[in-house]
Amino acid sequence: MTPQTVQPAEHEKTHEDVRYEAVRSRDARFDGAFFFAVETTGIYCRPSCPAVTPKRRNVRFFATAAAAQGSGFRACRRCRPDAVPGSADWNVRADVVGRAMRLIGDGVVDREGVAGLAVRLGYSARQVQRQLTAEVGAGPVALARAQRAHTARVLLQTTGLPVTEIAFASGFASVRQFNDTIRAVYAATPSELRAAAPARDRAARRAATPSAGVPLRLAHRGPYQPGPVFDLLRRETVAGVEEVSGERGRRVYRRTLRLPYGTGIVAVQERPGPPGTGTGTGSGGGWLEARLHLTDLRDLTTSVQRLRRLFDLDADPYAVDERLGADPRLAPLVAARPGLRSPGTADPDELAVRALVGRAEAERLVQRYGKVLDAPCGTLTHLFPEPAVLAEAVPDGTPGALAAALADGAVRLDPGADRDDAERALLAVPGLDARTVAVVRTRALGDPDVAAPGATVPESWRPWRSYALNHLRAAGEWENDR
């Protein structure tokens, strides 16, 4: 049984019985795929919650934490269901619901409201509300509220910031709204929630200083292969914007970020796994350690989501490995590297330019046109230049045409972009070839099912062709794809 099993079934009774079996067996593979709530306690949990399994008649199932909260349930203090990886569905799905969930995760509702979300999706606010409620059990405001509550809990438990600062940094419009939401979601006041922090978070908070940043654990489900991801990041490193330091198995990736309210420097550690596995965790899931230095804490949610996309942390490795492992050519590769991911990017526009011009030219662009950080940190000195800056500075040729298309919105690569529309717009840029477009679709748009142009790829690899090609690359069986 895999998380794929709990997708739409022929009969709702069978569908919920399968979910209850996952709860009864405390199967961590389903964490984030759904949530369950217990009517007799008023609490909702992740499937792997270690508490005593409730009776089936007392259990309700929800697609999102926001839906459970909207039905009056509060988060379990033992399993912390709000800290699970996001559902893999939202990264895979190309429909309006998937696009909406990615945009909400990026903080669009907090910054632009439901009206702004609807404009980006090309639907009316009423249509977006109706589709989200029907599919995930909660509308955009409720989904954004649940996300703000999670951000607030992280800041309360891992930093010593005053509660008032945390309220606004989390995206709440007022301290009263913040207090009411925390009580509703966690059945505790902000001060009580801070006092109830796990020992690890309390220790981090005591050691924290204003310059130490926000420490986080970026959760993922199932096995994870950090080695190939960090290998790729090291090969692609653009000086001034990124660096990878340390020995293999204990490397640290650091980079600068341009964010809606300010700038950031983020660091993610390569977490070594059990000897001989190369994985960061056991079969249930695990995390990557990260630390975020932000000029404005309102960017916390957005920066976390961008790191999750970069490291492909919301993927469903069970579904991917099950499909690809059935192929004779890929089976030994999947067995050797279970949980291999398809890395994305922290900045889609930057990725598109870099995919076109290559590493050396990207470094030249950074030094000539990138914005210098107000407070450089070691080798991290610049932000990658914005498309509008490049369009003015390098107006000729394909790079200039691409930068202009990104700057004026002719090409949209944000989390809510329609992948097919984006590909057509990219192919319309003079001089941009299909191979580069495939890289952009895979990395910037997070499409799990992209095959390199001209490659003969079996249909049986769908919908995970991006992952299949990564297995071939990791094994040295797929050469130049850029």
Secondary structure, 3 states (H helix, E strand, C coil): CCHHHHCCCCCHHHHHHHHHHHHHCCCHHHECCEEEEECCCCEEECCCCCCCCCCHHHEEEECCHHHHHHCCCEECCCCCHHHCCCCHHHHHCCCHHHHHHHHHHCCHHHHHHHHHHHHHHCCCHHHHHHHHHHHHCCCHHHHHHHHHHHHHHHHHHHCCCCHHHHHHHCCCCCHHHHHHHHHHHHCCCHHHHHHCCCHHHHHHHHHCCCCCCEEEEEEEECCCCHHHHHHHHHHHCCCCCEEEECCCCCCEEEEEEECCCCEEEEEEECCCCCCCCCCCCECCEEEEEEEEEECCHHHHHHHHHHHHHHCCCCCCHHHHHHHHCCCCCCHHHHHHCCCCCCCCCCCHHHHHHHHHHCHHHHHHHHHHHCEEEEEEECCEEEECCCHHHHHHHCCCHHHHHHHHHHHHCCCCCCCCCCHHHHHHHHHCCCCCCHHHHHHHHHHCCCCCCCCCCCCCCCHHHCCCHHHHHHHHHHCCCCCCCC
